[in-house]
Amino acid sequence: MPNRVHFIAVPNTKEGLARAIDEAHRRYTRRMKLIFSIAKTIRASFMER
């Protein structure tokens, strides 16, 4: 399935894994919001015609 990601990670510190996953989630969310925003803008431009 293309919508799944699996990580095998051994953190150097207690907080290391949480920080890494947090950053990955933050970047993913930012990218998805941008993609959906662009798609919404494109749809709106076609609806105006």
PyMOL Python script that loads the backbone (N, CA, C, O; Angstrom):
from pymol import cmd

cmd.read_pdbstr("""\
ATOM      1  N   MET A   1       0.836  -1.182   0.000  1.00  0.00           N
ATOM      2  CA  MET A   1       0.000   0.000   0.000  1.00  0.00           C
ATOM      3  C   MET A   1       0.882   1.247   0.000  1.00  0.00           C
ATOM      4  O   MET A   1       1.779   1.353   0.836  1.00  0.00           O
ATOM      5  N   PRO A   2       0.660   2.172  -0.892  1.00  0.00           N
ATOM      6  CA  PRO A   2       1.534   3.338  -0.994  1.00  0.00           C
ATOM      7  C   PRO A   2       1.319   4.388   0.098  1.00  0.00           C
ATOM      8  O   PRO A   2       2.095   5.341   0.184  1.00  0.00           O
ATOM      9  N   ASN A   3       0.303   4.242   0.920  1.00  0.00           N
ATOM     10  CA  ASN A   3       0.043   5.263   1.934  1.00  0.00           C
ATOM     11  C   ASN A   3       0.562   4.861   3.313  1.00  0.00           C
ATOM     12  O   ASN A   3       0.103   5.398   4.321  1.00  0.00           O
ATOM     13  N   ARG A   4       1.508   3.928   3.373  1.00  0.00           N
ATOM     14  CA  ARG A   4       2.046   3.472   4.651  1.00  0.00           C
ATOM     15  C   ARG A   4       3.553   3.635   4.678  1.00  0.00           C
ATOM     16  O   ARG A   4       4.240   3.480   3.669  1.00  0.00           O
ATOM     17  N   VAL A   5       4.045   3.953   5.869  1.00  0.00           N
ATOM     18  CA  VAL A   5       5.482   4.089   6.069  1.00  0.00           C
ATOM     19  C   VAL A   5       5.838   3.329   7.331  1.00  0.00           C
ATOM     20  O   VAL A   5       5.135   3.423   8.337  1.00  0.00           O
ATOM     21  N   HIS A   6       6.922   2.578   7.282  1.00  0.00           N
ATOM     22  CA  HIS A   6       7.387   1.842   8.454  1.00  0.00           C
ATOM     23  C   HIS A   6       8.801   2.298   8.776  1.00  0.00           C
ATOM     24  O   HIS A   6       9.640   2.415   7.882  1.00  0.00           O
ATOM     25  N   PHE A   7       9.065   2.554  10.042  1.00  0.00           N
ATOM     26  CA  PHE A   7      10.385   2.988  10.482  1.00  0.00           C
ATOM     27  C   PHE A   7      11.006   1.938  11.384  1.00  0.00           C
ATOM     28  O   PHE A   7      10.328   1.346  12.224  1.00  0.00           O
ATOM     29  N   ILE A   8      12.275   1.716  11.210  1.00  0.00           N
ATOM     30  CA  ILE A   8      13.059   0.941  12.164  1.00  0.00           C
ATOM     31  C   ILE A   8      14.119   1.913  12.650  1.00  0.00           C
ATOM     32  O   ILE A   8      15.015   2.296  11.898  1.00  0.00           O
ATOM     33  N   ALA A   9      14.011   2.312  13.918  1.00  0.00           N
ATOM     34  CA  ALA A   9      14.910   3.348  14.422  1.00  0.00           C
ATOM     35  C   ALA A   9      15.348   3.031  15.843  1.00  0.00           C
ATOM     36  O   ALA A   9      14.574   2.518  16.651  1.00  0.00           O
ATOM     37  N   VAL A  10      16.592   3.344  16.125  1.00  0.00           N
ATOM     38  CA  VAL A  10      17.133   3.206  17.481  1.00  0.00           C
ATOM     39  C   VAL A  10      17.633   4.586  17.883  1.00  0.00           C
ATOM     40  O   VAL A  10      18.644   5.055  17.360  1.00  0.00           O
ATOM     41  N   PRO A  11      16.939   5.236  18.802  1.00  0.00           N
ATOM     42  CA  PRO A  11      17.320   6.597  19.176  1.00  0.00           C
ATOM     43  C   PRO A  11      18.574   6.632  20.051  1.00  0.00           C
ATOM     44  O   PRO A  11      18.862   5.691  20.791  1.00  0.00           O
ATOM     45  N   ASN A  12      19.305   7.732  19.948  1.00  0.00           N
ATOM     46  CA  ASN A  12      20.481   7.939  20.806  1.00  0.00           C
ATOM     47  C   ASN A  12      20.075   8.359  22.213  1.00  0.00           C
ATOM     48  O   ASN A  12      20.773   8.071  23.185  1.00  0.00           O
ATOM     49  N   THR A  13      18.937   9.043  22.310  1.00  0.00           N
ATOM     50  CA  THR A  13      18.442   9.517  23.608  1.00  0.00           C
ATOM     51  C   THR A  13      16.992   9.112  23.776  1.00  0.00           C
ATOM     52  O   THR A  13      16.349   8.642  22.837  1.00  0.00           O
ATOM     53  N   LYS A  14      16.488   9.300  24.985  1.00  0.00           N
ATOM     54  CA  LYS A  14      15.077   8.989  25.249  1.00  0.00           C
ATOM     55  C   LYS A  14      14.140   9.783  24.338  1.00  0.00           C
ATOM     56  O   LYS A  14      13.158   9.252  23.822  1.00  0.00           O
ATOM     57  N   GLU A  15      14.459  11.051  24.154  1.00  0.00           N
ATOM     58  CA  GLU A  15      13.587  11.935  23.377  1.00  0.00           C
ATOM     59  C   GLU A  15      13.861  11.871  21.875  1.00  0.00           C
ATOM     60  O   GLU A  15      13.089  12.411  21.083  1.00  0.00           O
ATOM     61  N   GLY A  16      14.934  11.226  21.486  1.00  0.00           N
ATOM     62  CA  GLY A  16      15.355  11.234  20.087  1.00  0.00           C
ATOM     63  C   GLY A  16      14.323  10.721  19.105  1.00  0.00           C
ATOM     64  O   GLY A  16      14.077  11.353  18.078  1.00  0.00           O
ATOM     65  N   LEU A  17      13.714   9.581  19.404  1.00  0.00           N
ATOM     66  CA  LEU A  17      12.731   9.007  18.493  1.00  0.00           C
ATOM     67  C   LEU A  17      11.490   9.890  18.401  1.00  0.00           C
ATOM     68  O   LEU A  17      10.961  10.112  17.312  1.00  0.00           O
ATOM     69  N   ALA A  18      11.031  10.390  19.534  1.00  0.00           N
ATOM     70  CA  ALA A  18       9.857  11.268  19.537  1.00  0.00           C
ATOM     71  C   ALA A  18      10.121  12.534  18.724  1.00  0.00           C
ATOM     72  O   ALA A  18       9.254  12.984  17.975  1.00  0.00           O
ATOM     73  N   ARG A  19      11.304  13.100  18.868  1.00  0.00           N
ATOM     74  CA  ARG A  19      11.639  14.313  18.121  1.00  0.00           C
ATOM     75  C   ARG A  19      11.707  14.041  16.622  1.00  0.00           C
ATOM     76  O   ARG A  19      11.257  14.859  15.820  1.00  0.00           O
ATOM     77  N   ALA A  20      12.262  12.905  16.247  1.00  0.00           N
ATOM     78  CA  ALA A  20      12.373  12.556  14.826  1.00  0.00           C
ATOM     79  C   ALA A  20      10.991  12.345  14.207  1.00  0.00           C
ATOM     80  O   ALA A  20      10.708  12.849  13.119  1.00  0.00           O
ATOM     81  N   ILE A  21      10.147  11.608  14.897  1.00  0.00           N
ATOM     82  CA  ILE A  21       8.795  11.366  14.378  1.00  0.00           C
ATOM     83  C   ILE A  21       7.998  12.658  14.343  1.00  0.00           C
ATOM     84  O   ILE A  21       7.229  12.897  13.412  1.00  0.00           O
ATOM     85  N   ASP A  22       8.184  13.492  15.364  1.00  0.00           N
ATOM     86  CA  ASP A  22       7.493  14.776  15.409  1.00  0.00           C
ATOM     87  C   ASP A  22       7.873  15.631  14.196  1.00  0.00           C
ATOM     88  O   ASP A  22       7.008  16.227  13.554  1.00  0.00           O
ATOM     89  N   GLU A  23       9.154  15.685  13.893  1.00  0.00           N
ATOM     90  CA  GLU A  23       9.620  16.480  12.754  1.00  0.00           C
ATOM     91  C   GLU A  23       9.116  15.895  11.432  1.00  0.00           C
ATOM     92  O   GLU A  23       8.710  16.643  10.542  1.00  0.00           O
ATOM     93  N   ALA A  24       9.139  14.589  11.300  1.00  0.00           N
ATOM     94  CA  ALA A  24       8.631  13.950  10.080  1.00  0.00           C
ATOM     95  C   ALA A  24       7.141  14.248   9.905  1.00  0.00           C
ATOM     96  O   ALA A  24       6.687  14.547   8.801  1.00  0.00           O
ATOM     97  N   HIS A  25       6.396  14.166  10.988  1.00  0.00           N
ATOM     98  CA  HIS A  25       4.953  14.453  10.929  1.00  0.00           C
ATOM     99  C   HIS A  25       4.713  15.917  10.574  1.00  0.00           C
ATOM    100  O   HIS A  25       3.824  16.228   9.780  1.00  0.00           O
ATOM    101  N   ARG A  26       5.496  16.809  11.154  1.00  0.00           N
ATOM    102  CA  ARG A  26       5.351  18.237  10.880  1.00  0.00           C
ATOM    103  C   ARG A  26       5.600  18.526   9.394  1.00  0.00           C
ATOM    104  O   ARG A  26       4.851  19.278   8.770  1.00  0.00           O
ATOM    105  N   ARG A  27       6.652  17.928   8.834  1.00  0.00           N
ATOM    106  CA  ARG A  27       6.962  18.151   7.418  1.00  0.00           C
ATOM    107  C   ARG A  27       5.895  17.557   6.501  1.00  0.00           C
ATOM    108  O   ARG A  27       5.508  18.168   5.504  1.00  0.00           O
ATOM    109  N   TYR A  28       5.428  16.365   6.847  1.00  0.00           N
ATOM    110  CA  TYR A  28       4.378  15.711   6.059  1.00  0.00           C
ATOM    111  C   TYR A  28       3.109  16.567   6.064  1.00  0.00           C
ATOM    112  O   TYR A  28       2.502  16.802   5.019  1.00  0.00           O
ATOM    113  N   THR A  29       2.722  17.023   7.244  1.00  0.00           N
ATOM    114  CA  THR A  29       1.508  17.833   7.373  1.00  0.00           C
ATOM    115  C   THR A  29       1.631  19.124   6.578  1.00  0.00           C
ATOM    116  O   THR A  29       0.691  19.522   5.889  1.00  0.00           O
ATOM    117  N   ARG A  30       2.781  19.780   6.668  1.00  0.00           N
ATOM    118  CA  ARG A  30       3.005  21.020   5.928  1.00  0.00           C
ATOM    119  C   ARG A  30       2.869  20.780   4.427  1.00  0.00           C
ATOM    120  O   ARG A  30       2.253  21.572   3.713  1.00  0.00           O
ATOM    121  N   ARG A  31       3.449  19.685   3.962  1.00  0.00           N
ATOM    122  CA  ARG A  31       3.395  19.364   2.523  1.00  0.00           C
ATOM    123  C   ARG A  31       1.959  19.053   2.085  1.00  0.00           C
ATOM    124  O   ARG A  31       1.525  19.521   1.033  1.00  0.00           O
ATOM    125  N   MET A  32       1.227  18.281   2.865  1.00  0.00           N
ATOM    126  CA  MET A  32      -0.148  17.923   2.515  1.00  0.00           C
ATOM    127  C   MET A  32      -1.041  19.163   2.494  1.00  0.00           C
ATOM    128  O   MET A  32      -1.880  19.306   1.604  1.00  0.00           O
ATOM    129  N   LYS A  33      -0.869  20.057   3.463  1.00  0.00           N
ATOM    130  CA  LYS A  33      -1.658  21.290   3.476  1.00  0.00           C
ATOM    131  C   LYS A  33      -1.376  22.122   2.230  1.00  0.00           C
ATOM    132  O   LYS A  33      -2.289  22.705   1.646  1.00  0.00           O
ATOM    133  N   LEU A  34      -0.102  22.175   1.825  1.00  0.00           N
ATOM    134  CA  LEU A  34       0.255  22.917   0.621  1.00  0.00           C
ATOM    135  C   LEU A  34      -0.378  22.281  -0.612  1.00  0.00           C
ATOM    136  O   LEU A  34      -0.952  22.981  -1.446  1.00  0.00           O
ATOM    137  N   ILE A  35      -0.279  20.980  -0.728  1.00  0.00           N
ATOM    138  CA  ILE A  35      -0.851  20.278  -1.886  1.00  0.00           C
ATOM    139  C   ILE A  35      -2.355  20.473  -1.959  1.00  0.00           C
ATOM    140  O   ILE A  35      -2.891  20.754  -3.031  1.00  0.00           O
ATOM    141  N   PHE A  36      -3.051  20.325  -0.825  1.00  0.00           N
ATOM    142  CA  PHE A  36      -4.501  20.494  -0.831  1.00  0.00           C
ATOM    143  C   PHE A  36      -4.892  21.945  -1.091  1.00  0.00           C
ATOM    144  O   PHE A  36      -5.921  22.210  -1.712  1.00  0.00           O
ATOM    145  N   SER A  37      -4.084  22.874  -0.624  1.00  0.00           N
ATOM    146  CA  SER A  37      -4.348  24.287  -0.873  1.00  0.00           C
ATOM    147  C   SER A  37      -4.230  24.585  -2.364  1.00  0.00           C
ATOM    148  O   SER A  37      -5.071  25.285  -2.928  1.00  0.00           O
ATOM    149  N   ILE A  38      -3.196  24.061  -2.999  1.00  0.00           N
ATOM    150  CA  ILE A  38      -3.022  24.269  -4.441  1.00  0.00           C
ATOM    151  C   ILE A  38      -4.170  23.629  -5.214  1.00  0.00           C
ATOM    152  O   ILE A  38      -4.705  24.230  -6.146  1.00  0.00           O
ATOM    153  N   ALA A  39      -4.547  22.413  -4.830  1.00  0.00           N
ATOM    154  CA  ALA A  39      -5.648  21.730  -5.518  1.00  0.00           C
ATOM    155  C   ALA A  39      -6.948  22.515  -5.362  1.00  0.00           C
ATOM    156  O   ALA A  39      -7.728  22.624  -6.308  1.00  0.00           O
ATOM    157  N   LYS A  40      -7.177  23.055  -4.183  1.00  0.00           N
ATOM    158  CA  LYS A  40      -8.392  23.836  -3.932  1.00  0.00           C
ATOM    159  C   LYS A  40      -8.397  25.095  -4.801  1.00  0.00           C
ATOM    160  O   LYS A  40      -9.438  25.471  -5.340  1.00  0.00           O
ATOM    161  N   THR A  41      -7.251  25.742  -4.936  1.00  0.00           N
ATOM    162  CA  THR A  41      -7.137  26.942  -5.768  1.00  0.00           C
ATOM    163  C   THR A  41      -7.399  26.614  -7.231  1.00  0.00           C
ATOM    164  O   THR A  41      -8.093  27.356  -7.925  1.00  0.00           O
ATOM    165  N   ILE A  42      -6.848  25.512  -7.692  1.00  0.00           N
ATOM    166  CA  ILE A  42      -7.058  25.101  -9.085  1.00  0.00           C
ATOM    167  C   ILE A  42      -8.524  24.794  -9.338  1.00  0.00           C
ATOM    168  O   ILE A  42      -9.075  25.214 -10.356  1.00  0.00           O
ATOM    169  N   ARG A  43      -9.166  24.067  -8.429  1.00  0.00           N
ATOM    170  CA  ARG A  43     -10.600  23.762  -8.588  1.00  0.00           C
ATOM    171  C   ARG A  43     -11.418  25.037  -8.616  1.00  0.00           C
ATOM    172  O   ARG A  43     -12.340  25.170  -9.420  1.00  0.00           O
ATOM    173  N   ALA A  44     -11.083  25.980  -7.740  1.00  0.00           N
ATOM    174  CA  ALA A  44     -11.836  27.236  -7.679  1.00  0.00           C
ATOM    175  C   ALA A  44     -11.680  28.014  -8.986  1.00  0.00           C
ATOM    176  O   ALA A  44     -12.633  28.638  -9.453  1.00  0.00           O
ATOM    177  N   SER A  45     -10.495  27.981  -9.571  1.00  0.00           N
ATOM    178  CA  SER A  45     -10.289  28.717 -10.821  1.00  0.00           C
ATOM    179  C   SER A  45     -11.100  28.113 -11.954  1.00  0.00           C
ATOM    180  O   SER A  45     -11.549  28.847 -12.834  1.00  0.00           O
ATOM    181  N   PHE A  46     -11.305  26.803 -11.963  1.00  0.00           N
ATOM    182  CA  PHE A  46     -12.119  26.168 -12.991  1.00  0.00           C
ATOM    183  C   PHE A  46     -13.602  26.431 -12.760  1.00  0.00           C
ATOM    184  O   PHE A  46     -14.376  26.491 -13.715  1.00  0.00           O
ATOM    185  N   MET A  47     -14.002  26.588 -11.510  1.00  0.00           N
ATOM    186  CA  MET A  47     -15.410  26.838 -11.205  1.00  0.00           C
ATOM    187  C   MET A  47     -15.817  28.247 -11.598  1.00  0.00           C
ATOM    188  O   MET A  47     -16.992  28.496 -11.868  1.00  0.00           O
ATOM    189  N   GLU A  48     -14.857  29.184 -11.636  1.00  0.00           N
ATOM    190  CA  GLU A  48     -15.160  30.569 -11.987  1.00  0.00           C
ATOM    191  C   GLU A  48     -15.478  30.721 -13.469  1.00  0.00           C
ATOM    192  O   GLU A  48     -16.130  31.688 -13.862  1.00  0.00           O
ATOM    193  N   ARG A  49     -15.040  29.803 -14.277  1.00  0.00           N
ATOM    194  CA  ARG A  49     -15.225  29.931 -15.730  1.00  0.00           C
ATOM    195  C   ARG A  49     -16.619  29.682 -16.158  1.00  0.00           C
ATOM    196  O   ARG A  49     -16.922  29.754 -17.349  1.00  0.00           O
TER     197      ARG A  49
END
""", "prot")
cmd.dss("prot")
cmd.show_as("cartoon", "prot")
cmd.util.cbc("prot")
cmd.orient("prot")
